[in-house]
Amino acid sequence: MSMIQFVNNYQDLSTDKGYQFKFFCDKCGNGYMSKYQASYIGMAGSFLNAASNLLGWGHSAGNSAYEVQRAVGGSAHDTALQAAIEEGKQHFHQCSRCGKWVCPEACWNEASNQCEACAPRYEEELAAAHAQAKADAMKQQLYQKAQETDYVSGIDMSAGAVPASPQAVKPSEEPKAARICVCGFEIGNAKFCPECGTPAQVAKPKCTGCGHEVEVTTKFCPECGTNLR
């Protein structure tokens, strides 16, 4: 068989009943199916096999048909392929610059009479460049914003420390003043003192250093300076 001058990528879909081929675009891979070409020798072989089984001739007639098909099938196949190639040339276009055969639907620039790889379409290139520029700008802005964000101020970098995400610190609640009876007994939430029976009233807290009565909101004793918090 002579060298195939159309494409170097095709699929042979031929069977014993006929020949058919699928050719692919050299750029995008889109396929084109050639017309089906019946194999008369293959059809005759199937007919002889059916007749031999029906008339009880055994398999001698079928074998004879197979031998005939094998003898001429090679040249018949080559002829069918050449016909399919000529058909495919009517569908695909060959670029005069790179020599590739490309499909007219997606890869052929009719205005320049070349494939899009050699002569890209202006509108498509502009749209692609526009989209790429926006994507690059977005990446750059994200990078810049990430650089301006503090991610490590709450991480302990001392030896042996295990890095962890900083947790929000809740403000501590102010301690409530203890309810103490005039007799000095702590009464909690009782309405009357369980020690002396006096109606409950809130007594002023006393300094732990000198015993001086202070206001609930006082942080340091005005008499001795003891820290009351």
Backbone bond lengths (Angstrom), bond angles and torsions (degrees), N, CA, C in turn:
res aa  C-N    CA-C-N  psi(-1)  N-CA   C-N-CA  omega(-1)  CA-C   N-CA-C  phi
1 M - - - 1.472 - - 1.524 109.74 -
2 S 1.323 118.06 140.90 1.454 121.91 -179.99 1.521 110.50 -74.21
3 M 1.335 116.11 165.09 1.451 121.84 -178.08 1.525 110.75 -65.34
4 I 1.318 116.04 138.56 1.459 120.87 177.58 1.523 108.41 -77.41
5 Q 1.301 118.16 120.91 1.452 122.50 -175.28 1.527 112.84 -103.90
6 F 1.308 117.22 5.29 1.467 119.42 -177.11 1.527 111.05 -91.91
7 V 1.299 116.78 -72.46 1.462 121.31 178.92 1.514 109.29 -135.09
8 N 1.314 115.42 159.24 1.461 119.31 177.92 1.521 111.65 -102.75
9 N 1.317 116.70 6.92 1.466 119.50 177.35 1.527 109.25 -135.25
10 Y 1.305 114.90 106.76 1.462 120.70 177.41 1.522 108.65 -146.12
11 Q 1.313 115.40 163.06 1.462 122.05 -178.53 1.525 109.04 -120.54
12 D 1.324 115.20 128.83 1.463 120.85 -179.86 1.525 108.89 -90.81
13 L 1.301 116.90 114.04 1.468 122.77 -178.80 1.526 111.78 -106.41
14 S 1.316 116.98 17.55 1.466 121.51 -176.33 1.522 111.59 -69.69
15 T 1.338 114.93 150.35 1.466 122.70 175.09 1.525 107.96 -130.00
16 D 1.326 115.55 -176.21 1.464 118.61 177.97 1.527 112.04 -71.04
17 K 1.349 117.03 -10.77 1.467 120.82 179.81 1.527 112.71 -93.97
18 G 1.334 117.13 -19.63 1.456 118.60 -177.53 1.515 111.91 177.29
19 Y 1.334 114.81 -178.21 1.456 121.28 -173.70 1.527 109.84 -123.06
20 Q 1.323 114.41 139.28 1.460 121.02 176.49 1.526 108.10 -157.97
21 F 1.332 115.74 144.07 1.457 120.52 -175.37 1.527 109.50 -136.46
22 K 1.331 114.49 150.81 1.460 120.54 177.77 1.523 108.49 -122.25
23 F 1.329 116.27 122.80 1.459 122.50 -179.14 1.530 109.49 -104.94
24 F 1.329 115.99 150.62 1.461 120.82 -175.17 1.525 111.06 -122.32
25 C 1.331 115.19 144.63 1.462 122.18 176.22 1.525 109.57 -63.96
26 D 1.342 116.42 135.53 1.461 120.52 -178.91 1.522 112.89 -69.91
27 K 1.329 118.36 -14.96 1.461 120.80 -176.71 1.524 112.51 -102.40
28 C 1.324 117.53 -54.58 1.464 120.28 -174.69 1.519 113.72 -105.76
29 G 1.337 118.13 -15.66 1.459 120.43 178.93 1.507 114.94 88.55
30 N 1.329 118.46 3.95 1.466 119.72 175.88 1.529 110.13 -58.97
31 G 1.321 116.30 141.68 1.450 120.50 -174.91 1.520 113.73 -103.78
32 Y 1.317 114.43 154.90 1.471 121.80 175.34 1.523 108.03 -133.90
33 M 1.341 116.57 124.90 1.453 122.46 -178.06 1.530 110.32 -94.25
34 S 1.331 115.50 126.74 1.467 119.73 177.47 1.530 109.97 -75.08
35 K 1.312 115.47 164.17 1.457 120.17 178.41 1.531 110.32 -68.40
36 Y 1.322 114.77 148.32 1.469 120.32 -179.88 1.530 109.85 -73.52
37 Q 1.351 115.78 131.96 1.465 122.14 177.85 1.531 108.50 -116.33
38 A 1.295 116.41 115.13 1.468 120.58 -177.46 1.522 110.85 -68.68
39 S 1.345 115.27 144.69 1.464 121.71 175.99 1.529 107.78 -100.82
40 Y 1.329 117.28 107.32 1.464 120.46 -177.33 1.528 111.15 -68.59
41 I 1.323 116.45 -32.51 1.469 119.10 177.65 1.516 110.27 -67.25
42 G 1.353 115.99 -41.66 1.458 118.93 177.99 1.507 111.56 -65.20
43 M 1.328 117.33 -39.31 1.462 120.61 177.66 1.520 110.86 -65.90
44 A 1.354 116.78 -38.55 1.468 119.80 178.06 1.517 110.77 -66.35
45 G 1.328 116.66 -38.04 1.462 119.86 177.88 1.506 111.47 -63.34
46 S 1.333 117.04 -41.52 1.465 120.18 177.90 1.519 110.72 -64.54
47 F 1.340 116.79 -37.95 1.469 120.43 179.02 1.528 110.84 -65.37
48 L 1.341 117.33 -42.75 1.461 120.21 179.13 1.521 111.46 -66.01
49 N 1.311 117.27 -38.38 1.468 119.91 177.20 1.517 110.73 -62.43
50 A 1.334 116.21 -43.22 1.462 119.71 179.53 1.518 110.79 -65.56
51 A 1.345 117.06 -40.33 1.465 120.42 -179.80 1.519 111.33 -67.55
52 S 1.319 117.13 -39.11 1.469 119.67 -179.47 1.514 111.42 -66.12
53 N 1.319 115.96 -37.25 1.466 118.92 178.00 1.524 110.80 -70.11
54 L 1.328 116.31 -35.68 1.462 120.20 -178.07 1.525 111.65 -73.04
55 L 1.325 117.71 -40.02 1.466 121.85 -176.10 1.520 113.03 -93.56
56 G 1.327 116.23 -1.83 1.459 118.77 177.75 1.511 113.74 74.38
57 W 1.323 117.93 31.31 1.458 120.72 179.91 1.532 112.45 -80.64
58 G 1.296 116.03 -0.70 1.464 117.50 -175.73 1.522 109.17 80.26
59 H 1.316 116.49 -148.04 1.454 119.36 -177.02 1.525 112.12 -115.65
60 S 1.334 117.36 12.34 1.463 119.10 -177.69 1.517 111.56 -67.88
61 A 1.353 116.72 -42.30 1.462 119.53 -179.97 1.517 110.99 -66.64
62 G 1.324 114.64 -40.01 1.456 118.30 178.16 1.511 111.32 -63.55
63 N 1.322 117.19 -40.84 1.461 120.18 178.28 1.517 110.92 -63.66
64 S 1.338 116.62 -37.82 1.460 120.26 179.06 1.522 110.45 -63.72
65 A 1.328 116.36 -42.17 1.459 119.68 178.63 1.523 110.82 -63.76
66 Y 1.328 115.70 -37.59 1.466 119.56 178.92 1.519 111.25 -65.07
67 E 1.327 115.93 -40.27 1.461 119.53 179.05 1.524 110.87 -64.08
68 V 1.340 116.19 -40.64 1.464 119.48 178.48 1.527 110.42 -63.84
69 Q 1.332 115.50 -44.42 1.458 119.49 -179.28 1.521 111.13 -63.45
70 R 1.315 117.29 -40.99 1.460 120.99 179.96 1.524 111.19 -66.98
71 A 1.316 116.50 -32.83 1.467 120.29 -177.60 1.517 111.66 -70.37
72 V 1.319 117.25 -38.28 1.466 119.76 -175.35 1.526 112.42 -112.48
73 G 1.325 117.38 -4.03 1.457 119.67 -176.95 1.509 112.69 -63.84
74 G 1.325 118.23 -34.44 1.453 120.46 -178.96 1.506 112.49 -62.07
75 S 1.281 118.18 -49.48 1.460 121.31 179.80 1.521 111.52 -67.93
76 A 1.333 117.15 -35.15 1.463 120.24 177.90 1.526 110.38 -65.57
77 H 1.315 115.66 -39.22 1.459 120.32 178.64 1.525 110.35 -64.91
78 D 1.333 117.02 -43.48 1.462 120.71 179.58 1.521 111.23 -62.95
79 T 1.308 115.86 -40.56 1.462 119.85 179.10 1.522 111.03 -63.96
80 A 1.339 116.12 -41.45 1.462 120.40 178.71 1.523 110.88 -65.25
81 L 1.332 117.21 -38.54 1.460 120.65 179.11 1.527 111.10 -65.70
82 Q 1.318 116.84 -42.41 1.461 119.72 178.80 1.526 111.04 -62.72
83 A 1.321 116.56 -38.82 1.465 120.12 177.42 1.527 110.90 -65.22
84 A 1.335 116.20 -39.68 1.465 120.10 178.46 1.523 110.96 -66.55
85 I 1.337 116.81 -36.34 1.463 120.91 178.24 1.522 110.67 -62.92
86 E 1.312 116.74 -45.00 1.460 120.35 178.67 1.525 110.74 -62.31
87 E 1.321 115.97 -35.86 1.467 119.90 176.99 1.523 110.67 -67.38
88 G 1.337 116.03 -42.18 1.462 119.83 179.97 1.510 113.05 -65.15
89 K 1.322 116.94 -32.64 1.463 120.46 178.89 1.523 111.77 -64.28
90 Q 1.315 117.06 -23.93 1.455 120.84 177.84 1.529 111.51 -76.24
91 H 1.317 116.02 -21.38 1.469 120.05 -179.53 1.526 111.59 -94.66
92 F 1.318 118.03 -50.01 1.461 121.99 -178.54 1.529 110.95 -81.64
93 H 1.333 115.21 160.60 1.461 121.98 176.29 1.529 108.80 -117.57
94 Q 1.319 116.24 140.62 1.459 120.79 177.22 1.524 109.34 -100.23
95 C 1.339 115.58 124.96 1.463 120.67 179.89 1.529 109.47 -72.52
96 S 1.314 116.00 131.50 1.464 119.96 -179.25 1.525 112.36 -75.28
97 R 1.323 117.41 -12.79 1.467 120.50 -178.27 1.518 112.39 -92.76
98 C 1.349 116.78 -47.84 1.469 120.07 -176.92 1.525 112.65 -106.99
99 G 1.337 117.66 -14.38 1.458 121.00 178.01 1.511 115.28 83.29
100 K 1.334 118.80 0.91 1.458 120.90 -178.60 1.522 110.82 -78.26
101 W 1.348 114.03 149.82 1.464 121.27 175.40 1.525 107.71 -97.31
102 V 1.320 116.74 120.56 1.461 120.82 -174.95 1.524 110.04 -126.69
103 C 1.333 115.11 159.53 1.460 121.07 -178.63 1.527 110.04 -78.74
104 P 1.317 117.53 149.25 1.473 120.27 -179.72 1.525 112.92 -77.79
105 E 1.345 117.62 -19.08 1.461 120.12 -174.56 1.526 112.51 -72.03
106 A 1.335 118.18 -40.11 1.461 119.88 -171.29 1.519 114.57 -128.35
107 C 1.315 118.52 -20.41 1.465 119.42 -168.49 1.523 114.45 -121.31
108 W 1.304 118.61 8.78 1.464 120.37 -177.22 1.523 110.21 -116.28
109 N 1.344 116.22 127.55 1.457 121.89 176.78 1.524 108.15 -95.77
110 E 1.311 114.84 101.90 1.462 120.13 -175.21 1.526 111.73 -64.38
111 A 1.342 116.72 -34.02 1.462 119.93 -176.09 1.525 112.06 -66.11
112 S 1.329 116.61 -38.43 1.467 120.33 -178.10 1.518 112.70 -98.28
113 N 1.330 116.53 -7.69 1.466 121.63 -179.44 1.531 111.51 60.31
114 Q 1.321 115.11 36.73 1.464 122.29 177.12 1.523 108.62 -141.34
115 C 1.333 115.44 166.60 1.466 118.91 177.64 1.528 109.44 -72.47
116 E 1.327 115.88 161.36 1.457 119.91 -177.34 1.521 112.91 -69.07
117 A 1.312 118.03 -21.24 1.461 119.54 176.33 1.522 110.88 -67.76
118 C 1.321 116.89 -34.63 1.467 121.39 179.51 1.521 111.89 -90.52
119 A 1.300 117.78 -30.73 1.470 122.30 -179.05 1.522 108.92 -137.11
120 P 1.334 117.97 80.84 1.466 120.97 -177.88 1.527 111.81 -62.81
121 R 1.325 115.36 150.67 1.458 120.41 176.01 1.530 109.28 -75.03
122 Y 1.327 116.70 134.03 1.460 121.86 -176.36 1.525 111.49 -60.49
123 E 1.328 117.54 -45.86 1.461 120.82 -176.57 1.524 111.38 -62.70
124 E 1.326 116.66 -42.16 1.462 120.13 -179.35 1.525 111.28 -67.22
125 E 1.334 116.82 -41.59 1.463 120.16 179.40 1.521 111.23 -65.82
126 L 1.325 117.10 -38.57 1.459 120.91 178.87 1.522 111.12 -65.14
127 A 1.333 116.77 -43.48 1.464 120.34 179.00 1.524 111.20 -64.85
128 A 1.330 116.69 -40.56 1.463 120.05 179.22 1.523 111.29 -66.66
129 A 1.349 117.01 -41.74 1.463 120.47 179.00 1.524 111.24 -65.52
130 H 1.331 116.37 -37.86 1.466 120.90 178.33 1.524 111.08 -62.68
131 A 1.323 116.61 -46.99 1.466 120.80 179.73 1.525 111.06 -64.72
132 Q 1.328 117.40 -39.78 1.460 120.75 180.00 1.521 111.30 -67.12
133 A 1.345 116.74 -38.39 1.461 120.35 178.99 1.525 111.02 -63.73
134 K 1.330 117.39 -41.63 1.463 120.50 178.42 1.521 111.08 -65.57
135 A 1.326 117.09 -39.62 1.464 120.25 178.66 1.524 110.87 -65.13
136 D 1.335 117.33 -41.28 1.465 120.68 179.03 1.525 111.07 -65.84
137 A 1.341 117.01 -40.61 1.460 120.53 178.81 1.524 111.10 -64.34
138 M 1.324 116.92 -40.38 1.463 120.61 178.84 1.525 110.87 -62.87
139 K 1.341 117.01 -43.11 1.459 120.27 178.57 1.519 111.08 -62.61
140 Q 1.344 116.79 -40.40 1.457 120.72 -179.45 1.521 111.03 -66.04
141 Q 1.335 117.32 -41.19 1.457 120.84 179.22 1.522 111.38 -66.92
142 L 1.330 116.75 -39.80 1.464 119.85 176.77 1.520 110.94 -62.91
143 Y 1.329 116.86 -40.65 1.464 121.02 179.07 1.526 110.41 -63.84
144 Q 1.338 116.12 -43.11 1.453 120.00 -179.39 1.529 111.13 -65.91
145 K 1.332 116.73 -41.32 1.461 119.96 179.53 1.522 111.02 -65.93
146 A 1.324 116.54 -37.12 1.464 119.96 177.75 1.520 111.10 -65.68
147 Q 1.342 117.06 -35.64 1.459 120.57 178.88 1.523 111.62 -66.84
148 E 1.332 116.85 -29.85 1.460 120.87 -178.42 1.525 112.77 -85.35
149 T 1.300 118.26 -6.18 1.464 122.37 -178.58 1.522 110.48 -95.96
150 D 1.361 115.77 135.60 1.468 120.97 179.67 1.525 109.04 -88.78
151 Y 1.324 116.31 118.35 1.460 121.50 179.70 1.533 112.78 -110.12
152 V 1.344 119.16 -8.02 1.470 120.46 -168.37 1.519 113.78 -124.78
153 S 1.328 118.90 2.71 1.466 118.82 -175.76 1.527 112.11 -64.03
154 G 1.320 117.44 -28.85 1.457 119.94 -178.86 1.512 114.73 -96.05
155 I 1.334 117.71 10.52 1.462 121.11 -178.16 1.520 110.07 -96.38
156 D 1.330 116.35 130.49 1.461 122.27 177.75 1.523 108.88 -80.59
157 M 1.332 116.98 116.78 1.455 122.21 -177.62 1.522 112.75 -98.41
158 S 1.342 117.70 9.47 1.462 119.95 179.60 1.521 110.29 -69.54
159 A 1.335 115.32 161.30 1.463 120.96 -177.80 1.525 110.51 -61.41
160 G 1.319 115.94 132.95 1.459 121.28 177.76 1.511 114.39 84.44
161 A 1.319 117.13 -5.96 1.459 119.27 -179.67 1.519 110.19 -75.77
162 V 1.331 115.74 143.72 1.458 121.53 177.53 1.520 108.03 -100.09
163 P 1.340 118.44 115.11 1.465 119.89 -178.87 1.521 111.23 -60.24
164 A 1.309 115.49 138.19 1.463 121.28 178.39 1.514 108.51 -147.66
165 S 1.296 115.38 158.19 1.456 119.38 178.90 1.516 109.35 -67.71
166 P 1.329 117.80 136.03 1.468 119.78 -179.79 1.520 110.87 -63.89
167 Q 1.324 116.17 136.55 1.455 122.19 -179.55 1.519 109.96 -99.87
168 A 1.293 115.50 147.34 1.455 119.97 177.71 1.522 109.77 -68.38
169 V 1.337 116.28 132.85 1.463 121.83 -178.44 1.523 108.42 -97.11
170 K 1.337 116.07 122.01 1.453 120.97 179.67 1.530 109.52 -83.54
171 P 1.303 117.08 136.50 1.470 119.34 179.02 1.520 110.68 -64.27
172 S 1.325 115.10 137.56 1.469 120.37 -179.09 1.520 110.03 -71.60
173 E 1.316 114.80 142.95 1.457 120.20 -179.54 1.528 110.18 -80.42
174 E 1.327 115.65 146.69 1.456 120.84 178.11 1.528 109.69 -69.22
175 P 1.344 118.13 131.09 1.470 120.26 179.31 1.523 111.08 -65.72
176 K 1.320 115.24 139.06 1.459 120.46 178.91 1.528 109.66 -81.21
177 A 1.307 114.93 143.09 1.470 119.99 179.83 1.529 110.35 -70.29
178 A 1.323 116.02 138.01 1.473 121.11 179.12 1.526 110.05 -71.64
179 R 1.352 116.00 141.06 1.468 121.15 179.16 1.528 107.72 -89.68
180 I 1.334 114.20 114.93 1.469 120.19 -175.65 1.525 108.64 -122.16
181 C 1.329 115.85 134.22 1.460 122.04 179.15 1.530 109.87 -73.16
182 V 1.349 115.72 164.99 1.465 120.86 179.32 1.520 111.40 -63.68
183 C 1.347 114.88 -20.13 1.457 118.15 178.09 1.517 112.50 -84.34
184 G 1.340 115.09 -4.94 1.456 119.67 178.37 1.513 114.39 96.67
185 F 1.331 117.54 -0.92 1.459 120.48 -178.60 1.536 109.18 -88.61
186 E 1.336 116.94 134.81 1.463 121.13 178.55 1.520 108.96 -76.35
187 I 1.332 116.39 124.74 1.459 120.50 -173.70 1.527 112.86 -106.36
188 G 1.327 120.22 -7.08 1.463 121.98 178.00 1.508 111.20 62.30
189 N 1.365 116.38 -123.53 1.463 121.27 -178.93 1.527 112.71 -101.64
190 A 1.330 117.69 10.62 1.469 121.21 -178.41 1.523 110.74 -70.52
191 K 1.354 115.26 149.41 1.456 120.39 178.91 1.524 111.65 -81.70
192 F 1.323 116.75 -25.34 1.460 121.30 178.16 1.519 108.34 -131.09
193 C 1.290 115.22 150.07 1.461 120.40 -178.98 1.525 109.05 -69.19
194 P 1.316 118.90 122.86 1.462 121.05 179.69 1.533 112.62 -70.55
195 E 1.336 117.00 -6.76 1.469 120.14 -177.97 1.522 111.52 -95.46
196 C 1.370 115.78 -45.26 1.458 119.19 -176.04 1.519 113.60 -123.66
197 G 1.338 117.80 -7.10 1.456 121.42 177.46 1.505 114.65 82.38
198 T 1.276 117.56 2.82 1.465 120.81 179.69 1.524 109.37 -68.47
199 P 1.362 117.95 137.72 1.472 118.98 176.35 1.528 110.79 -54.68
200 A 1.327 113.70 142.53 1.467 118.69 -174.39 1.521 111.03 -67.32
201 Q 1.268 116.28 137.04 1.448 122.84 171.75 1.532 108.22 -148.53
202 V 1.245 114.47 148.46 1.462 118.97 -176.01 1.514 109.02 -79.87
203 A 1.303 114.90 119.91 1.461 120.12 177.30 1.515 109.07 -92.88
204 K 1.304 115.01 152.62 1.454 119.25 178.81 1.523 109.93 -69.59
205 P 1.342 117.21 140.95 1.471 118.93 177.31 1.519 110.72 -68.17
206 K 1.325 115.19 156.14 1.460 121.11 -179.44 1.519 110.22 -112.25
207 C 1.309 114.34 149.34 1.460 120.50 177.83 1.520 109.27 -66.25
208 T 1.322 115.51 135.65 1.464 119.81 179.83 1.519 112.37 -75.52
209 G 1.333 115.29 -11.89 1.460 118.24 -179.31 1.512 113.59 -92.04
210 C 1.355 114.49 -46.08 1.458 117.74 -175.61 1.517 113.45 -121.72
211 G 1.337 118.39 -8.53 1.450 121.81 179.30 1.508 114.02 84.48
212 H 1.303 118.66 5.52 1.459 122.19 -179.24 1.523 109.46 -71.67
213 E 1.384 115.31 135.98 1.450 119.59 177.44 1.525 109.85 -71.11
214 V 1.331 114.25 134.75 1.465 119.79 -178.64 1.520 108.81 -131.72
215 E 1.324 115.47 165.27 1.451 120.40 175.74 1.539 109.91 -74.35
216 V 1.332 114.49 157.35 1.467 119.42 -176.61 1.527 111.39 -62.51
217 T 1.328 116.55 -35.70 1.464 120.31 -176.45 1.525 113.39 -85.21
218 T 1.335 117.54 0.32 1.469 120.26 -177.94 1.524 110.41 -72.03
219 K 1.339 116.79 132.24 1.459 121.36 -179.37 1.528 112.20 -93.79
220 F 1.333 116.40 -31.81 1.465 120.28 179.65 1.528 108.67 -131.50
221 C 1.306 116.30 141.10 1.468 121.67 -179.31 1.533 109.39 -65.89
222 P 1.350 117.39 127.51 1.465 119.77 -179.40 1.529 113.23 -71.76
223 E 1.346 117.58 -12.43 1.453 121.19 -179.16 1.524 112.68 -92.36
224 C 1.357 115.52 -46.24 1.468 118.08 -175.38 1.528 113.67 -120.91
225 G 1.348 117.15 -7.12 1.464 120.07 177.83 1.516 114.99 80.13
226 T 1.323 118.48 12.29 1.466 121.04 179.76 1.531 110.59 -66.62
227 N 1.333 116.59 137.42 1.468 121.89 176.86 1.519 108.56 -71.58
228 L 1.330 116.04 120.26 1.459 120.97 -176.16 1.521 112.84 -95.39
229 R 1.319 119.33 5.25 1.459 121.85 -179.33 1.522 111.03 -100.87
